């Protein structure tokens, strides 16, 4: 996905050059034509991952890095594809095919003269002319890989700072939802000194997708978020004592 935009821009420029356009016109038209389609394609992919950046809790810890990497990577790929790539294409293919000397230096176009292919072929020939040595080197890498596998730190789950708390309260009385809400508000006022963010579900919510966890009129689900994870035990003790 990172190189898709580069491939699209390059292929479109090559198509215009094959139609007889000049190098400048090909870079201009070839890039301009695909700016909007590539932006649409990039945004449709990013739209899936951007919300994951703002998740909290375990889900946020698992998906935050992935979502951030995909979002930033695709944006950088798009910007590079429409701004930098056409310039590099023009610079590379503007180098004359014939060699030119300037201040006793020789400049060649490595793409046109297949210089890189030459080095690749030499590398292949070197490997196949020393098969035993190459195979021995590969075999020696295997125990090194096992050693590194056991030495590299690993964890099943990422480290998470738990600064959230959910309390499910059953008042054990046949009370009206207004009385339920009144008690919850009293609890929130009692916890103001802890500076915890809070919200609550009081009574039956009638959510279409949450029927299995519907609350009765005498139940409340309380959500708290505190600045420091170290404050969770104190918050839990205060809530328990107050409700008791």
C-alpha positions in Angstrom: 0.0 0.0 0.0 2.9 2.3 0.6 4.2 2.0 -3.0 0.8 1.9 -4.7 0.7 5.6 -5.3 4.2 5.7 -6.7 3.4 2.9 -9.1 0.2 4.6 -10.3 2.0 8.0 -10.9 4.9 6.4 -12.6 2.8 4.2 -14.9 0.6 7.1 -15.9 3.7 9.3 -16.7 5.1 6.4 -18.8 1.7 6.1 -20.6 1.8 9.8 -21.6 5.4 9.5 -22.8 4.4 6.5 -25.0 1.7 8.7 -26.6 4.4 11.2 -27.7 4.2 13.9 -25.1 7.4 15.6 -23.9 8.9 14.7 -20.6 7.6 17.9 -18.9 4.1 17.4 -20.3 4.1 13.7 -19.3 5.1 14.5 -15.7 2.5 17.3 -15.5 -0.5 15.5 -17.1 0.4 12.1 -15.7 0.4 13.4 -12.2 -2.5 15.8 -12.4 -4.8 13.1 -13.8 -4.5 10.8 -10.8 -4.4 13.3 -7.9 -8.1 13.0 -7.2 -8.5 9.3 -7.7 -5.5 8.5 -5.5 -6.8 10.9 -2.8 -10.2 9.2 -2.8 -8.5 5.8 -2.5 -6.3 6.9 0.3 -9.1 8.5 2.3 -11.3 5.5 2.0 -8.6 3.4 3.6 -7.7 6.0 6.2 -11.4 6.4 7.2 -11.3 2.9 8.6 -8.2 3.4 10.7 -8.5 7.0 12.0 -11.2 6.2 14.6 -8.9 3.5 16.1 -6.4 6.2 16.9 -8.8 7.6 19.5 -9.7 4.4 21.2 -8.9 4.0 24.9 -8.4 0.9 27.1 -7.1 -2.4 25.8 -8.5 -1.9 22.3 -6.7 1.4 22.1 -3.4 -0.1 23.3 -3.6 -2.9 20.7 -4.7 -0.9 17.6 -3.3 2.6 18.3 0.1 2.0 16.8 -1.3 0.1 13.8 -3.9 2.8 13.0 -1.3 5.6 13.4 1.2 3.8 11.2 -1.3 3.1 8.4 -2.8 6.6 8.5 0.5 8.5 8.5 2.1 6.1 6.1 -0.6 6.4 3.5 -0.7 10.2 3.8 3.1 10.5 3.3 2.9 8.0 0.4 0.2 10.2 -1.3 2.0 13.5 -0.7 5.3 11.9 -1.9 3.7 10.4 -5.0 2.2 13.7 -6.2 4.9 16.1 -5.2 8.3 14.4 -5.1 8.0 11.5 -7.5 7.3 13.6 -10.7 10.3 15.8 -9.9 12.6 12.8 -9.4 11.3 11.1 -12.6 12.0 14.3 -14.6 15.5 14.6 -13.1 16.4 11.0 -13.7 15.2 10.8 -17.3 16.6 14.3 -18.1 20.1 12.8 -17.8 21.4 12.3 -21.3 22.0 8.7 -22.4 25.5 9.5 -23.5 28.2 10.1 -20.9 29.2 13.6 -20.1 32.3 14.7 -18.4 32.4 17.7 -16.1 35.3 18.6 -13.9 36.9 15.2 -14.6 33.8 13.3 -13.3 31.8 10.9 -15.4 28.0 10.9 -14.9 25.8 8.1 -16.2 22.2 7.3 -16.0 22.0 4.1 -14.0 18.5 3.3 -15.1 19.0 3.7 -18.9 22.4 2.0 -18.9 21.2 -0.9 -16.6 24.0 -0.3 -14.2 22.0 -1.7 -11.3 21.2 -4.8 -13.3 24.9 -5.3 -13.9 25.6 -5.3 -10.1 22.6 -7.6 -9.5 23.9 -10.1 -12.0 27.4 -10.0 -10.6 25.9 -10.7 -7.1 24.0 -13.7 -8.4 27.1 -15.1 -10.2 29.1 -14.6 -7.0 26.6 -16.6 -4.9 26.3 -19.5 -7.4 30.1 -19.7 -7.9 30.5 -20.1 -4.1 27.6 -22.4 -3.3 29.1 -24.1 -0.3 30.3 -20.9 1.3 26.9 -19.3 0.7 25.1 -22.3 2.1 27.4 -22.4 5.1 26.7 -18.7 5.8 22.9 -19.3 5.7 23.2 -22.3 8.1 25.3 -20.2 10.5 22.5 -17.6 10.5 20.0 -20.1 11.7 21.4 -20.5 15.3 21.9 -16.7 15.4 18.2 -16.2 14.6 17.2 -18.7 17.4 19.5 -16.8 19.8 18.0 -13.5 18.9 14.5 -14.9 19.1 15.0 -15.8 22.8 16.9 -12.7 23.6 14.5 -10.1 22.1 11.9 -9.0 24.8 8.4 -10.3 24.1 5.1 -9.8 25.7 1.7 -11.4 25.1 -0.2 -8.1 25.6 1.1 -4.5 25.6 1.6 -2.6 28.9 -1.5 -0.7 29.7 -2.0 2.1 32.2 -5.4 1.2 33.7 -7.0 4.6 34.6 -10.6 3.6 34.1 -13.2 2.0 36.4 -16.7 0.7 35.8 -19.0 0.0 38.7 -22.3 -1.9 38.3 -24.7 -0.9 41.2 -27.8 -2.8 42.3 -29.5 -0.8 45.0 -31.5 -3.9 46.1 -34.6 -1.8 46.5 -37.7 -1.2 44.3 -36.9 2.4 43.6 -37.9 4.7 40.8 -35.3 5.8 38.2 -35.5 9.4 39.5 -34.4 8.1 42.9 -31.7 6.0 41.3 -30.4 9.1 39.4 -30.5 11.1 42.6 -28.3 8.6 44.4 -25.9 8.4 41.5 -25.6 12.2 41.5 -24.9 12.2 45.3 -22.1 9.7 44.7 -20.6 11.8 42.0 -20.6 14.9 44.2 -19.0 12.9 47.0 -16.1 12.0 44.5 -15.5 15.5 43.3 -12.3 15.8 45.3 -10.7 13.0 43.3 -11.2 15.0 40.1 -12.4 11.9 38.2 -14.4 12.2 35.0 -17.6 10.2 35.3 -20.9 9.3 33.5 -23.6 6.8 34.3 -26.3 4.7 32.7 -29.4 4.8 35.0 -32.3 2.4 34.6 -33.4 0.7 31.4 -31.6 2.1 28.3 -33.5 0.2 25.6 -30.5 0.0 23.3 -31.2 -2.1 20.2 -27.8 -3.8 20.2 -27.4 -4.2 23.9 -30.4 -6.2 25.0 -28.4 -8.8 26.9 -27.2 -6.2 29.4 -30.3 -4.1 30.0 -30.4 -2.5 33.4 -33.5 -2.5 35.6 -34.9 0.6 37.2 -32.9 -0.1 40.4 -29.6 -0.6 38.6 -26.9 1.8 37.4 -23.7 1.4 35.5 -21.1 4.0 36.5 -18.0 4.9 34.5 -15.0 6.7 36.0 -11.8 7.9 34.4 -9.0 9.3 36.6 -5.7 11.0 35.7 -3.3 8.6 37.3 -3.6 4.8 37.5 -2.4 4.9 41.1 -5.7 6.6 42.0 -7.8 3.6 41.0 -7.6 1.7 44.3 -8.6 4.7 46.3 -11.4 5.5 43.9 -12.7 1.9 44.2 -12.5 2.0 48.1 -14.4 5.3 48.3 -17.1 4.1 46.0 -17.5 0.8 47.9 -17.6 2.5 51.3 -20.1 5.1 50.2 -22.5 2.6 48.6 -22.2 0.3 51.6 
